[in-house]
Amino acid sequence: MARTSSTPHPDSPRARPRTAQLLAESEHPCPLVIAHRGGRGDHPENTLAAIRGALAVGADMLWLSVQVSRDGVPVLYRPLDLGELTDGSGPVEAHTAEQLARLNAGYHFAGCDGRFPYRRSSAAQLPSLAAALRVVPAHVPVLLDLKSPHVAVLAPAIAAVLDTPTAEGTTGWGRVRFYSTQREATETMSAFPLAHCFEPRDTTRDRLMLCRLTRQRPAPPAPGTWAGFELHRKVELTEEFTLGTGASCIPDATFWDERSVDCFRGDGGVTLVFFGVNTPEDYLTAWHLGADAVMADSPRRMVQIRADLARMVERRGSAPGLGTPAARLVGASSRTSAGSQLAANR
């Protein structure tokens, strides 16, 4: 199966980021692997330990959640309350960067044995964005998920970090792309001339729904666009009547198929990322549909799945069918060790 070209349009007014170069030059026959929150299934999410772990196993890109401290420093953290993942409490924006740096972001991370290996460790302190970027090699793309409810403060704070020259004399803009579930956050970040952003989630969802639920073929995104959405997600359908409403719940709806992918591709140059790909079967589906990248909770497991699949492709000359049992897609050892860790931290 030939992969559709995912390189941005050459006439794009913005210089293409490092991520597009990686996609264009990739020799992988399979989708690239994005470490979700640095690899939340392998290490405490959004920590330097997770980032180093993902890089060590060969993840292609890093997806990190970013908020802003009380004194305007971008930090890596996802939930609204610090008590969900750390030994602290309250919102991120109520604390200074110095106070946040003392918190243990792996405090509630449980290992396969049910224990909490990071509670007495300093390896999972809550990091700043600047500290995280220093750990990541310049050739590895970083996808930043804007999680702060105060994006008007967060956006310029991120820009200040990315504007700071590196030892090589370059800035961080070229290797970073932004995402948010909130349109306002995406639009605010897009106001910076060097910012590269995903298509707003609302726009992606609307196009997917039209493709999946009707026979319409909406206009595809412009060349150079990045779009991402879950491969599977819970969906609730609601009808409104004179006497009330009716609702149906689909716990595991599938959003991407050949028709919906075709609706996005258009004349080419659109990069598609499938979120929530954590099993061999889903990875194989993403490969067959031509996804450019998948976002996985356990990069350790997903990189192994990709390697096993690539070896099968090399031996057979083509990808295995969609009905291939998982046992034939990934070795039992990697499936057991990484899979149990992932299940323990869902």
Rosetta blueprint (number, residue, H / E / L):
1 M L
2 A L
3 R L
4 T L
5 S L
6 S L
7 T L
8 P L
9 H L
10 P L
11 D L
12 S L
13 P L
14 R L
15 A L
16 R L
17 P L
18 R H
19 T H
20 A H
21 Q H
22 L H
23 L H
24 A H
25 E H
26 S L
27 E L
28 H L
29 P L
30 C L
31 P L
32 L E
33 V E
34 I E
35 A E
36 H E
37 R L
38 G L
39 G L
40 R L
41 G L
42 D L
43 H L
44 P L
45 E L
46 N L
47 T L
48 L H
49 A H
50 A H
51 I H
52 R H
53 G H
54 A H
55 L H
56 A H
57 V H
58 G L
59 A L
60 D L
61 M E
62 L E
63 W E
64 L E
65 S E
66 V E
67 Q E
68 V E
69 S L
70 R L
71 D L
72 G L
73 V L
74 P E
75 V E
76 L E
77 Y L
78 R L
79 P L
80 L L
81 D L
82 L H
83 G H
84 E H
85 L L
86 T L
87 D L
88 G L
89 S L
90 G L
91 P L
92 V H
93 E H
94 A H
95 H L
96 T L
97 A H
98 E H
99 Q H
100 L H
101 A H
102 R L
103 L L
104 N E
105 A L
106 G L
107 Y L
108 H L
109 F L
110 A L
111 G L
112 C L
113 D L
114 G L
115 R L
116 F L
117 P L
118 Y L
119 R L
120 R L
121 S L
122 S L
123 A L
124 A L
125 Q E
126 L L
127 P L
128 S E
129 L H
130 A H
131 A H
132 A H
133 L H
134 R H
135 V H
136 V L
137 P L
138 A L
139 H L
140 V L
141 P L
142 V E
143 L E
144 L E
145 D E
146 L E
147 K L
148 S L
149 P L
150 H L
151 V H
152 A H
153 V H
154 L H
155 A H
156 P H
157 A H
158 I H
159 A H
160 A H
161 V H
162 L H
163 D H
164 T L
165 P L
166 T L
167 A L
168 E L
169 G L
170 T L
171 T L
172 G L
173 W H
174 G H
175 R H
176 V E
177 R E
178 F E
179 Y E
180 S L
181 T L
182 Q L
183 R H
184 E H
185 A H
186 T H
187 E H
188 T H
189 M H
190 S H
191 A L
192 F L
193 P L
194 L L
195 A L
196 H L
197 C E
198 F L
199 E L
200 P L
201 R H
202 D H
203 T H
204 T H
205 R H
206 D H
207 R H
208 L H
209 M H
210 L H
211 C H
212 R H
213 L H
214 T L
215 R L
216 Q L
217 R L
218 P L
219 A L
220 P L
221 P L
222 A L
223 P L
224 G L
225 T L
226 W E
227 A E
228 G E
229 F E
230 E E
231 L L
232 H E
233 R E
234 K E
235 V E
236 E E
237 L E
238 T E
239 E E
240 E E
241 F E
242 T L
243 L L
244 G E
245 T E
246 G E
247 A E
248 S E
249 C E
250 I E
251 P E
252 D E
253 A E
254 T E
255 F L
256 W L
257 D L
258 E H
259 R H
260 S H
261 V H
262 D H
263 C H
264 F H
265 R H
266 G L
267 D L
268 G L
269 G L
270 V L
271 T E
272 L E
273 V E
274 F E
275 F E
276 G L
277 V L
278 N L
279 T L
280 P H
281 E H
282 D H
283 Y H
284 L H
285 T H
286 A H
287 W H
288 H H
289 L H
290 G L
291 A L
292 D L
293 A E
294 V E
295 M E
296 A E
297 D L
298 S L
299 P H
300 R H
301 R H
302 M H
303 V H
304 Q H
305 I H
306 R H
307 A H
308 D H
309 L H
310 A H
311 R H
312 M H
313 V H
314 E H
315 R H
316 R H
317 G L
318 S L
319 A L
320 P L
321 G L
322 L L
323 G L
324 T L
325 P L
326 A H
327 A H
328 R H
329 L L
330 V L
331 G L
332 A H
333 S H
334 S H
335 R H
336 T H
337 S H
338 A H
339 G H
340 S H
341 Q H
342 L H
343 A H
344 A H
345 N L
346 R L
